[in-house]
Amino acid sequence: DEMSRQVERVRDWFAGQLEVTVDKAALEHTAIDFPNHAAIRQTQLDNEGAIRTQLSPIRITGRLPDGARVMVLRLPREIGRVVLTANLDAVALPPHLLAAGQPGRPLPLSEDAAAELAEPGIPPEVITAGQFLALGVWHIIPEGLDHILFVLGLFLLSPTLKPILWQVTAFTIAHSVTLSLAMYDVVRLPSNIVEPLIAASIAFIAIENIFTSRLQPWRPIVVFAFGLLHGLGFAGVLSDLDLPAGQFVPAIVGFNIGVEVGQLAVIGIAFLVVGWLRNTRAYRPAIIIPASLAIAAIGIYWTIERTMGG
């Protein structure tokens, strides 16, 4: 009974937050159907109580006015970003990324509107790749503090630009491999294993910076191995978006390029802030040691928190 009441409260909240406009006029929905408590309970039983992501259908019913041309959806901000796929009679649309709480792309409801909204000469795959490139950058800056700290840990010990670029490239190749494999369900690890290991990788790199003053031959190998872990973490971002299978390749390529752009931006900012000190005697005691100590402390704390918190 309590679960039924909670479902009803969420349904009423969702109905109040959902915005549907047709030709710039608000459209009143006639009904919103949520999964009932029995369906949710059965999903919990089937998964032995552990649910990472549960796909729950929500059916929104409404009547379009005669001659309707364009519809725009805005979902509640709390739901987060989603990939919107639309099956419309008027046109086949590529899936597009709907930012949290923001209106989506106009959806044509007639052939005339579809022709007006069409982006001439741009294949749907290119549009998808561009959107996920932006998501990849956003996942590093500003959302990816753990990945930022990992890249900064690599930056601190690299005396020149070339070694850091080699390490970041190895990291990118590695996370591209596991991200692709995870998206195709070839390899997958639960987040309660991946996330603590990602935190531990941050601490490891920072601690190594403290105890050695030069790059060791094994550093690129270690970075590649940690990149494999981070790729499994990235996979959680894309898999939660429920991408159509036909859009995996452009989404993965765009996302990986975006991650690389975000990482290079972090390195560029770090060079601007402390790069002028890299050839001075003060660089190691004043920058490398304190910054690595701080990064190591955060990494250790996250490792404990993510392990104890599941």
C-alpha positions as CSV (number, residue, x, y, z in Angstrom):
1,D,0.0,0.0,0.0
2,E,2.8,2.4,0.9
3,M,4.5,1.6,-2.4
4,S,1.3,2.3,-4.3
5,R,1.0,5.7,-2.6
6,Q,4.6,6.5,-3.5
7,V,4.0,5.6,-7.1
8,E,1.0,7.9,-7.2
9,R,3.0,10.8,-5.6
10,V,5.7,10.4,-8.2
11,R,3.1,10.2,-11.0
12,D,1.4,13.4,-9.8
13,W,4.8,15.1,-9.6
14,F,5.8,13.9,-13.0
15,A,2.5,15.2,-14.5
16,G,3.1,18.6,-13.0
17,Q,6.7,18.8,-14.3
18,L,6.1,17.5,-17.8
19,E,5.8,20.1,-20.6
20,V,4.5,19.3,-24.0
21,T,4.1,22.0,-26.5
22,V,2.6,21.7,-30.0
23,D,3.2,24.6,-32.4
24,K,4.3,26.7,-29.3
25,A,1.1,26.1,-27.4
26,A,0.9,24.0,-24.3
27,L,-0.7,20.6,-24.9
28,E,-2.7,19.1,-22.0
29,H,-2.2,15.3,-21.6
30,T,-5.3,13.3,-20.8
31,A,-3.6,10.5,-18.8
32,I,-0.2,9.4,-17.5
33,D,0.2,5.7,-16.7
34,F,3.1,4.6,-14.5
35,P,4.2,1.0,-13.8
36,N,2.3,-0.2,-10.7
37,H,3.8,-1.5,-7.5
38,A,3.4,-5.1,-8.6
39,A,5.6,-4.6,-11.6
40,I,8.2,-2.8,-9.6
41,R,8.2,-5.5,-6.9
42,Q,8.5,-8.3,-9.4
43,T,11.5,-6.6,-11.0
44,Q,13.1,-6.4,-7.5
45,L,12.5,-10.1,-6.9
46,D,13.8,-11.0,-10.4
47,N,17.0,-9.1,-9.6
48,E,17.3,-10.3,-6.0
49,G,16.7,-6.8,-4.8
50,A,19.7,-5.2,-6.6
51,I,18.6,-2.9,-9.4
52,R,21.1,-0.7,-11.1
53,T,18.9,0.6,-13.8
54,Q,15.2,-0.3,-14.2
55,L,13.5,0.5,-17.5
56,S,9.9,1.5,-16.6
57,P,7.5,2.4,-19.3
58,I,5.6,5.6,-18.7
59,R,2.7,6.1,-21.2
60,I,1.5,9.7,-21.8
61,T,-1.8,10.0,-23.6
62,G,-2.9,13.2,-25.3
63,R,-4.8,14.4,-28.4
64,L,-3.0,16.4,-31.1
65,P,-5.0,19.3,-32.6
66,D,-5.9,19.1,-36.2
67,G,-3.1,20.3,-38.5
68,A,-0.4,20.0,-35.8
69,R,3.1,20.5,-37.2
70,V,5.8,20.5,-34.5
71,M,6.0,19.1,-30.9
72,V,8.5,19.8,-28.2
73,L,9.0,17.8,-25.0
74,R,10.6,18.9,-21.7
75,L,11.1,16.3,-19.1
76,P,11.6,17.0,-15.4
77,R,15.2,18.0,-14.6
78,E,15.5,15.4,-11.8
79,I,15.3,12.6,-14.5
80,G,18.6,13.8,-15.9
81,R,19.7,13.6,-19.5
82,V,18.1,11.1,-21.8
83,V,18.4,10.0,-25.4
84,L,15.1,10.8,-27.2
85,T,14.2,8.5,-30.0
86,A,11.0,9.2,-31.9
87,N,9.2,6.9,-34.2
88,L,7.1,9.3,-36.3
89,D,5.2,8.7,-39.5
90,A,6.4,12.0,-40.9
91,V,10.2,11.3,-40.8
92,A,12.9,9.0,-39.5
93,L,14.7,11.0,-36.9
94,P,18.2,10.2,-35.4
95,P,18.2,10.0,-31.6
96,H,19.3,13.1,-29.9
97,L,20.5,14.0,-26.5
98,L,18.0,15.7,-24.3
99,A,19.7,17.7,-21.6
100,A,18.3,17.6,-18.0
101,G,15.3,19.9,-17.7
102,Q,15.8,21.4,-21.1
103,P,13.4,21.4,-24.1
104,G,14.2,18.9,-26.7
105,R,14.6,19.3,-30.4
106,P,11.4,20.1,-32.3
107,L,9.7,16.9,-33.5
108,P,7.9,17.2,-36.9
109,L,4.4,15.9,-37.0
110,S,3.8,16.4,-40.7
111,E,5.9,15.9,-43.9
112,D,6.0,19.6,-44.5
113,A,7.4,20.3,-41.0
114,A,9.9,17.5,-41.5
115,A,11.2,19.1,-44.7
116,E,11.5,22.5,-43.0
117,L,13.4,21.0,-40.0
118,A,15.6,18.7,-42.0
119,E,19.4,19.4,-41.8
120,P,20.4,19.1,-45.4
121,G,23.5,17.1,-46.3
122,I,24.2,16.0,-42.7
123,P,23.9,12.2,-42.1
124,P,22.1,11.1,-38.9
125,E,25.3,9.4,-37.7
126,V,27.2,12.6,-37.9
127,I,24.5,14.4,-35.8
128,T,24.6,11.6,-33.2
129,A,28.4,11.7,-33.1
130,G,28.4,15.4,-32.6
131,Q,26.0,15.3,-29.7
132,F,27.9,12.6,-27.9
133,L,31.2,14.4,-28.5
134,A,29.7,17.2,-26.5
135,L,28.6,14.7,-23.8
136,G,32.1,13.3,-23.7
137,V,33.6,16.8,-23.0
138,W,30.9,17.5,-20.4
139,H,31.6,14.2,-18.7
140,I,35.2,15.4,-18.1
141,I,34.6,19.1,-17.7
142,P,32.8,19.8,-15.4
143,E,31.3,16.5,-14.3
144,G,34.3,14.1,-14.2
145,L,36.2,15.2,-11.1
146,D,37.7,11.7,-10.7
147,H,38.9,11.7,-14.4
148,I,40.3,15.2,-14.0
149,L,42.3,14.2,-10.9
150,F,43.6,11.1,-12.8
151,V,44.8,13.3,-15.7
152,L,46.3,15.8,-13.4
153,G,48.2,13.0,-11.6
154,L,49.7,12.0,-15.0
155,F,50.5,15.6,-15.8
156,L,52.4,16.3,-12.6
157,L,55.2,13.8,-13.2
158,S,55.7,14.4,-16.9
159,P,58.6,16.8,-17.5
160,T,57.5,17.8,-21.0
161,L,54.4,17.8,-23.1
162,K,55.3,14.7,-25.2
163,P,55.3,12.1,-22.3
164,I,51.9,13.3,-21.0
165,L,50.4,13.2,-24.5
166,W,51.6,9.6,-24.9
167,Q,50.1,8.6,-21.6
168,V,46.8,10.3,-22.3
169,T,46.7,8.6,-25.7
170,A,47.3,5.2,-24.1
171,F,44.6,6.0,-21.6
172,T,42.2,7.0,-24.4
173,I,42.9,3.9,-26.4
174,A,42.3,1.7,-23.4
175,H,39.0,3.2,-22.3
176,S,37.8,3.2,-25.9
177,V,38.4,-0.6,-26.0
178,T,36.5,-1.4,-22.9
179,L,33.8,1.2,-23.5
180,S,33.1,-0.5,-26.9
181,L,33.1,-4.0,-25.5
182,A,30.8,-3.0,-22.6
183,M,28.3,-1.3,-24.9
184,Y,28.1,-4.6,-26.9
185,D,27.8,-6.6,-23.7
186,V,31.1,-8.5,-24.4
187,V,32.5,-7.4,-21.0
188,R,30.8,-5.8,-18.1
189,L,31.6,-5.4,-14.4
190,P,29.2,-4.1,-11.7
191,S,29.7,-0.5,-10.7
192,N,30.4,-1.4,-7.1
193,I,33.6,-3.0,-8.3
194,V,34.6,-0.6,-11.1
195,E,34.1,2.7,-9.1
196,P,36.3,1.8,-6.1
197,L,39.0,0.6,-8.5
198,I,38.8,3.9,-10.5
199,A,39.3,5.7,-7.2
200,A,42.2,3.4,-6.3
201,S,43.9,4.2,-9.7
202,I,43.8,7.9,-8.9
203,A,45.5,7.3,-5.5
204,F,48.1,4.9,-7.1
205,I,49.2,7.5,-9.7
206,A,49.4,10.3,-7.1
207,I,51.3,8.1,-4.6
208,E,53.8,7.1,-7.3
209,N,54.4,10.8,-8.0
210,I,55.4,11.3,-4.4
211,F,57.9,8.4,-4.3
212,T,59.6,8.9,-7.6
213,S,60.9,11.9,-9.4
214,R,61.0,10.6,-12.9
215,L,58.7,8.6,-15.2
216,Q,59.2,4.8,-14.8
217,P,59.2,2.5,-17.9
218,W,56.1,0.8,-16.6
219,R,54.0,4.0,-16.3
220,P,52.4,3.7,-19.8
221,I,51.4,0.1,-19.1
222,V,49.9,1.1,-15.8
223,V,48.1,4.0,-17.4
224,F,46.7,1.7,-20.1
225,A,45.5,-0.8,-17.5
226,F,43.8,1.9,-15.6
227,G,42.3,3.2,-18.8
228,L,40.6,-0.2,-19.2
229,L,38.9,0.4,-15.9
230,H,37.8,3.9,-16.6
231,G,36.3,2.7,-19.9
232,L,34.0,0.5,-17.9
233,G,33.0,3.5,-15.9
234,F,32.3,5.5,-19.0
235,A,30.1,2.6,-20.3
236,G,27.8,3.2,-17.4
237,V,27.1,6.7,-18.7
238,L,26.1,5.5,-22.2
239,S,24.3,2.3,-21.2
240,D,22.0,4.2,-18.8
241,L,20.9,6.3,-21.8
242,D,19.4,3.2,-23.5
243,L,20.8,4.0,-27.0
244,P,19.3,2.2,-30.0
245,A,21.7,-0.5,-31.2
246,G,22.1,1.1,-34.6
247,Q,23.6,4.3,-33.0
248,F,26.3,2.6,-30.8
249,V,29.2,3.3,-33.2
250,P,28.7,7.0,-33.8
251,A,27.8,7.5,-30.2
252,I,30.9,5.7,-29.0
253,V,33.2,7.4,-31.5
254,G,31.8,10.9,-30.6
255,F,32.0,10.2,-26.9
256,N,35.6,9.0,-27.0
257,I,36.6,12.1,-29.0
258,G,34.8,14.3,-26.5
259,V,36.6,12.6,-23.6
260,E,39.9,13.2,-25.3
261,V,39.1,16.8,-26.0
262,G,38.1,17.2,-22.3
263,Q,41.4,15.6,-21.1
264,L,43.5,17.8,-23.4
265,A,41.7,20.8,-22.1
266,V,42.6,19.8,-18.5
267,I,46.2,19.4,-19.5
268,G,46.2,22.8,-21.3
269,I,44.7,24.5,-18.2
270,A,47.3,22.8,-16.0
271,F,50.1,24.0,-18.3
272,L,48.8,27.6,-18.1
273,V,48.6,27.5,-14.3
274,V,51.9,25.8,-13.3
275,G,53.7,25.1,-16.6
276,W,56.0,28.0,-16.2
277,L,57.4,26.4,-13.0
278,R,58.2,23.0,-14.5
279,N,61.9,23.7,-15.1
280,T,62.5,25.3,-11.7
281,R,63.8,23.6,-8.6
282,A,60.7,24.7,-6.7
283,Y,58.4,22.7,-9.0
284,R,58.6,19.4,-7.2
285,P,58.5,20.6,-3.5
286,A,56.0,23.3,-4.2
287,I,53.7,21.7,-6.8
288,I,54.2,18.0,-7.4
289,I,54.4,16.8,-3.7
290,P,51.5,18.9,-2.3
291,A,49.2,18.4,-5.3
292,S,49.9,14.6,-5.3
293,L,49.3,14.4,-1.6
294,A,45.9,16.0,-2.1
295,I,45.0,13.8,-5.0
296,A,46.1,10.7,-3.2
297,A,44.1,11.6,-0.1
298,I,40.9,12.2,-2.3
299,G,41.5,8.9,-4.1
300,I,41.9,6.9,-0.9
301,Y,38.8,8.5,0.6
302,W,36.8,7.7,-2.5
303,T,38.1,4.2,-2.5
304,I,37.0,3.6,1.1
305,E,33.7,5.5,0.5
306,R,32.8,3.6,-2.7
307,T,33.8,0.2,-1.1
308,M,31.9,0.7,2.1
309,G,28.9,2.4,0.4
310,G,28.6,-0.3,-2.3
